[in-house]
């Protein structure tokens, strides 16, 4: 048991339209102020745009997530008054959650000049990530580079 105690994992139910848990997680993550129906509309709009441009939206979305999921991350570890960034592998659940979080945040930061709605921005970000480019994939490579650079501190991992 950890210092903070244990917690019960909440099971996410599959979304209404695609019957997919990943899409449901994406909806929950992109939701603002508890407005789930608004978030759902935007996510479904994004998936419609993907469907029009490159076929099966679920396949493209899953491929995008696979390209975004990080394999290594750095965690701060305090040893003798100094804090070291210790590289460690990322657990399966956390990989998924980081990938979805980065996808949503990168879509939100896209400029408003060329895209008008969050759905359009998200669709572009998902398609870019499926190709292995875009802001979220860049974020993943940055994180893995940091882990690689701090490989010297790997011996501090218990």
C-alpha positions in Angstrom: 0.0 0.0 0.0 1.3 3.4 -0.9 1.6 6.4 1.4 -1.6 8.0 0.1 -3.7 4.8 0.4 -5.4 2.8 -2.2 -8.1 3.9 -4.6 -10.7 2.1 -6.6 -10.4 2.3 -10.4 -13.6 3.6 -12.1 -14.6 1.5 -15.0 -15.3 3.6 -18.1 -18.3 2.5 -20.1 -18.1 2.3 -23.9 -19.4 5.4 -25.8 -22.9 5.4 -27.4 -22.1 5.7 -31.1 -18.9 3.7 -31.6 -19.1 1.3 -28.6 -15.5 1.9 -27.9 -13.9 2.6 -24.5 -11.1 4.8 -25.9 -13.6 7.1 -27.6 -15.4 7.3 -24.2 -12.2 8.2 -22.5 -11.5 10.9 -25.1 -15.0 12.4 -24.6 -14.5 12.4 -20.8 -11.0 14.0 -21.2 -12.2 16.7 -23.6 -15.2 17.6 -21.5 -15.3 21.0 -19.9 -17.5 22.1 -16.9 -19.2 18.7 -16.9 -20.9 19.3 -20.3 -20.6 15.8 -21.7 -23.1 16.2 -24.5 -21.1 19.2 -25.9 -17.9 17.2 -25.7 -19.6 14.2 -27.4 -20.8 16.3 -30.3 -17.3 17.7 -30.9 -15.6 14.3 -30.7 -18.2 12.8 -33.1 -17.7 15.7 -35.4 -14.0 15.1 -35.4 -14.5 11.4 -36.1 -16.9 12.3 -39.0 -14.3 14.6 -40.5 -11.7 11.7 -40.3 -14.3 9.4 -41.9 -14.7 11.7 -44.8 -11.0 12.2 -45.4 -9.4 8.9 -44.6 -11.8 6.0 -44.1 -12.4 4.2 -40.9 -12.2 6.8 -38.0 -11.7 4.2 -35.2 -8.7 2.6 -37.0 -7.1 6.0 -37.5 -7.8 7.1 -33.9 -6.3 3.9 -32.4 -3.3 4.2 -34.7 -2.8 7.8 -33.6 -2.9 6.8 -30.0 -0.3 4.1 -30.6 2.0 6.7 -32.1 1.5 9.0 -29.1 1.9 6.5 -26.3 5.2 7.0 -24.5 7.4 4.1 -23.4 9.7 5.9 -21.0 9.2 8.9 -18.7 11.2 10.7 -16.0 10.0 10.8 -12.4 11.5 13.0 -9.7 13.4 11.1 -7.0 14.8 12.9 -4.0 18.2 11.6 -2.8 20.3 13.3 -0.2 18.8 16.8 -0.7 19.0 16.7 -4.5 16.2 15.8 -6.8 17.1 13.6 -9.7 15.0 12.9 -12.8 15.0 9.1 -12.9 13.9 7.4 -16.1 11.3 4.7 -15.7 9.0 2.7 -18.0 5.4 3.9 -18.3 2.6 1.5 -17.2 -0.1 0.5 -19.7 -3.0 2.5 -18.2 -0.9 5.6 -17.8 0.4 5.3 -21.4 -3.2 5.5 -22.6 -4.2 8.4 -20.3 -1.1 10.4 -21.2 -1.7 9.9 -24.9 -5.3 11.0 -24.7 -4.4 14.0 -22.5 -1.7 15.2 -24.9 -4.0 14.7 -27.9 -6.8 16.9 -26.3 -4.3 19.6 -25.1 -2.5 19.8 -28.4 -5.8 20.1 -30.3 -6.8 22.9 -27.9 -3.6 24.9 -28.5 -3.9 24.8 -32.3 -4.4 28.3 -33.8 -7.9 29.5 -34.4 -7.2 31.1 -37.8 -7.5 27.9 -39.9 -9.8 25.9 -37.7 -13.0 27.1 -36.1 -14.3 24.3 -33.8 -12.6 22.0 -31.4 -13.8 19.1 -33.5 -11.9 20.3 -36.6 -8.7 20.9 -34.5 -9.0 17.4 -33.0 -9.6 15.7 -36.3 -6.4 17.4 -37.8 -4.4 16.4 -34.7 -5.6 12.8 -34.8 -4.8 12.5 -38.5 -1.4 14.0 -38.0 -0.6 11.7 -35.1 -1.7 8.7 -37.2 0.9 9.7 -39.7 3.5 10.1 -37.0 3.7 13.9 -36.9 1.9 16.7 -35.1 2.3 18.3 -31.7 1.3 15.3 -29.6 3.8 13.0 -31.2 6.5 15.7 -30.8 5.6 15.8 -27.1 6.1 12.0 -26.8 9.5 12.2 -28.5 10.5 15.1 -26.2 9.6 13.0 -23.1 11.5 10.0 -24.3 14.5 12.1 -25.2 14.5 13.5 -21.7 14.4 10.0 -20.3 17.3 9.0 -22.5 19.3 12.0 -21.5 18.8 11.1 -17.8 19.8 7.5 -18.2 22.8 8.1 -15.9 20.4 8.3 -13.0 18.7 5.0 -13.7 20.5 3.4 -10.9 18.5 5.5 -8.4 15.3 3.6 -9.4 14.4 1.0 -6.7 
